[in-house]
Amino acid sequence: MARHIFDDWFHNSFVPAVRRHLLSKKLEAKALLLLYSCPTHPPAKSLVSSNGKIRGLYLPFNTTSKIQLLDQGIIQNFKNNYRRELILAIVSCTSSGISEFLKS
């Protein structure tokens, strides 16, 4: 992600979409976009809407794994369980054969 692309997306896509959504819900057009720290993102001071009510804020370094559950091994556990169940299903299909099982 290049800085200018992200900055353009924030101001020309994200901010108008948030304003429309909040207006449709009859809420004040005020929002905060939490982002992980990435060197290619623009500085937080440039991620502010024209009226200052919609802004971007970066999380501190090395905190995403503590607050984002998917970074704590949930995805890996899901993949392991899926593979195990798939292998058990393949091994147990004796009537139609493995190639028919995989096609279905």
C-alpha positions in Angstrom: 0.0 0.0 0.0 1.5 3.3 -1.0 0.9 6.4 1.2 -0.8 8.4 -1.5 -3.2 5.6 -2.4 -4.2 5.1 1.3 -4.5 8.8 1.8 -6.7 9.1 -1.3 -8.8 6.2 -0.2 -9.3 7.7 3.3 -10.4 11.1 2.1 -12.3 10.2 -1.1 -13.9 6.8 -0.2 -13.8 6.1 3.5 -14.9 9.5 4.9 -17.8 10.0 2.4 -19.0 6.4 3.0 -18.9 6.8 6.8 -20.8 10.1 6.6 -23.5 8.5 4.4 -23.8 5.5 6.7 -24.0 7.6 9.9 -26.5 10.0 8.2 -28.7 7.1 7.2 -28.7 5.9 10.9 -29.4 9.4 12.1 -26.2 9.6 14.0 -23.6 12.3 14.3 -21.0 12.1 11.6 -18.1 11.3 14.0 -15.9 8.2 13.6 -12.5 6.8 14.4 -10.7 4.4 12.2 -8.2 2.3 14.2 -5.2 1.1 12.1 -2.2 -1.0 12.8 1.2 0.7 12.5 2.6 0.3 9.1 5.5 2.3 7.5 3.6 2.7 4.2 0.6 4.4 5.8 0.5 8.2 5.9 1.0 9.9 9.3 -2.1 10.1 11.5 -2.2 13.8 11.4 -3.1 13.6 7.7 -5.9 11.2 8.3 -8.4 13.7 9.5 -11.6 14.8 7.6 -12.1 18.4 6.7 -14.3 19.1 9.7 -12.1 17.0 12.0 -14.8 14.6 13.1 -13.6 11.6 11.2 -10.0 10.5 11.8 -7.6 7.7 11.7 -5.5 6.6 14.7 -2.7 4.1 14.8 -2.4 1.5 17.5 0.9 1.3 19.4 3.5 -1.0 18.0 3.3 -4.7 19.0 -0.2 -4.5 20.4 -2.3 -6.0 17.6 -1.6 -9.6 18.7 -2.9 -8.7 22.2 -6.1 -7.1 21.1 -6.9 -8.9 17.9 -7.9 -12.4 18.7 -7.3 -13.7 15.2 -3.6 -13.0 15.7 -3.5 -15.3 18.7 -3.6 -18.6 16.8 -7.3 -18.9 16.1 -6.8 -19.0 12.3 -4.1 -21.7 12.6 -6.3 -23.8 14.9 -9.1 -23.5 12.4 -6.9 -24.6 9.6 -5.6 -27.6 11.6 -9.1 -28.7 12.5 -10.3 -28.3 8.9 -7.4 -30.4 7.6 -8.0 -33.1 10.2 -11.7 -33.4 9.4 -11.0 -33.4 5.6 -8.4 -36.2 6.0 -10.8 -38.2 8.2 -13.6 -37.8 5.6 -11.3 -38.8 2.8 -10.0 -41.9 4.7 -13.5 -43.0 5.6 -15.0 -42.7 2.0 -14.6 -46.3 0.7 -17.7 -46.6 -1.4 -17.2 -44.0 -4.1 -13.5 -43.6 -4.0 -11.3 -40.7 -3.2 -11.4 -39.1 -6.6 -15.3 -39.0 -6.5 -15.2 -37.6 -3.0 -12.9 -34.8 -4.0 -15.1 -34.0 -7.1 -18.1 -33.7 -4.9 
